[in-house]
Amino acid sequence: MPAHSEVQDYLKELLEYYDFAVEKERYISPNERIDLYGYSESHNKTIGIEITFTSDVRKDAERLARFGFDLIYIINY
């Protein structure tokens, strides 16, 4: 199984290929952060991605939904 950071790096490269500016470990509030945040000016879309091995997917989905990303993905493996 690839390491968490390897999955982040892979997804970051993939999103950059599709014209997203991507930040790893971005704070979305003073005490909460997500694994990947992206914005594409050409697509006018934001994306929030959480990568998890064991956490509660529902909790992650609810947390990401609160911040109004256009696209939300949770990678659970």
SULTAMO-V33060 format. One record per pair of residues at least 12 apart in sequence whose ideal C-beta (glycine too) atoms are under 10 Angstrom apart, sorted by the first residue. I is the first residue (numbers start at 0). GAP is how many residues later the second one is. Records with the same first field share a line. If there is no record, write none. Layout:
I = GAP / GAP
This chain:
0 = 52 / 76
1 = 75
3 = 31 / 47 / 48 / 49 / 71
4 = 19 / 20 / 30 / 46
6 = 28 / 29 / 42 / 44 / 46 / 68 / 70
7 = 14 / 16 / 17 / 27 / 28 / 41 / 43 / 67
8 = 15 / 27
9 = 41
10 = 13 / 24 / 25 / 27 / 36 / 38 / 40 / 62 / 64
11 = 12 / 23 / 24 / 26 / 37
14 = 21 / 22 / 23 / 24 / 25 / 32 / 34 / 56
15 = 22 / 24
17 = 20 / 22 / 24 / 25 / 27 / 29
18 = 19 / 20 / 21 / 22 / 23 / 24 / 26
19 = 16 / 17 / 18 / 19 / 20 / 21 / 22 / 23 / 25 / 26 / 27 / 51
20 = 16 / 17 / 18 / 19 / 20
21 = 14 / 15 / 16 / 17 / 18 / 25 / 27
22 = 12 / 13 / 14 / 15 / 16
23 = 12 / 13 / 25
24 = 12
25 = 12 / 22
27 = 20 / 35 / 36 / 38 / 39 / 41
28 = 34 / 37 / 38
31 = 31 / 32 / 34 / 35
32 = 17
33 = 13 / 14 / 15 / 16 / 17 / 26 / 29 / 30 / 33 / 35 / 38
34 = 13 / 14 / 15 / 16 / 17 / 25 / 38 / 39 / 40
35 = 12 / 13 / 14 / 15 / 37 / 39
36 = 12 / 30 / 32
37 = 31 / 32 / 33
38 = 30 / 31
39 = 30 / 31
42 = 27 / 28
43 = 26
44 = 24 / 25 / 26
45 = 21 / 22 / 23 / 24 / 25 / 26
46 = 17 / 22 / 23 / 24 / 25 / 26
47 = 12 / 15 / 16 / 17 / 19 / 20 / 21 / 22 / 23 / 24 / 25 / 26
48 = 15 / 20 / 22 / 23 / 24 / 25 / 26
49 = 13 / 14 / 22 / 23 / 24 / 25 / 26
50 = 22 / 23 / 24 / 25 / 26
51 = 22 / 23 / 24 / 25
52 = 22 / 23 / 24
53 = 22
54 = 19 / 21
55 = 20
56 = 17 / 18 / 19
57 = 16
58 = 15
59 = 12 / 14 / 15 / 16
60 = 12 / 13
